């Protein structure tokens, strides 16, 4: 009985154990199924995700390739830009050098300009000084022009009075426009001689008082500068011999005038101050129709000059240049 109970108990326990094992197996099967399902789901999800990721990866790869292409294009563009930049840099360097050269040239130009300004200032100062001198000279010229007019008027008056006085004294001695009077040498001298003939002395005795009576008047004292007696010859003989002969003749006429009793002491004193005798040899021959006239060439000339004659000639030259 006891054994039966034990056997029954064991059988009961075995039945209970078998049932427990079945339940455990079912549970494990269920768990395995769940695990398989989970694994299948995980695999499905994984492969789905893998496919999705693969697509994304392909898209990213494509995008990456595009980006790489774009990067390559940009790198090429960058290279081109760098090349252009290098060219621009070279150009900039060249421009900088050109600018530096231009600046150096500009500095030189500025220095030249300053120098030119300084030179211009000096020239302006010189011009101002020259203008001032010119104004002074113009004033002087105006004054001298008036003096010239006065002298010309005086000379004209003296020439006119000489001509009238000689005519009134019945002296056949013509006065030219310059106031010169020519006397025939044959009246005064023998050929080749310098001694004054009696005929010449008579002519001088009549001519000189009239001539000096006009020129030595007090009203002309401030103007009369010189009385010149010139001796002239023809071209016969040498220049030197004719020079001596003409000088001796002019001197003899001058000495005769200084010793004339018809002249007052005041006239003689004045004449000593202004009388000059000159021999001209044949340096001023007289020509008629291009041929020398020996008789006209042999002559004695009486000339007079005013004190400002040289100044007049110079001023006339200046005025003539200004008119031209």
Secondary structure, 3 states (H helix, E strand, C coil): CHHHHHHHHHHHHHHHHHHHHHHHHHHHHHHHHHHHHHHHHHHHHHHHHHHHHHHHHHHHHHHHHHHHHHHHHHHHHHHHHHHHHHHHHHHHHHHHHHHHHHHHHHHHHHHHHHHHHHHHHHHHHHHHHHHHHHHHHHHHHHHHHHHHHHHHHHHHHHHHHHHHHHHHCCCCCCECCCCCEEEEHHHHCCCCCCCCCHHHHHHHHHHHHHHHHHHCCHHHCCCEEEEEEEEECCCCCCHHHHHHHHHHHHHHHHHHHHCCCCCCHHHHHHHHHHEEEEECCCCCCCEECCEECHHHHCEEEEEEEECCHHHHHHHHHHHHHHHC
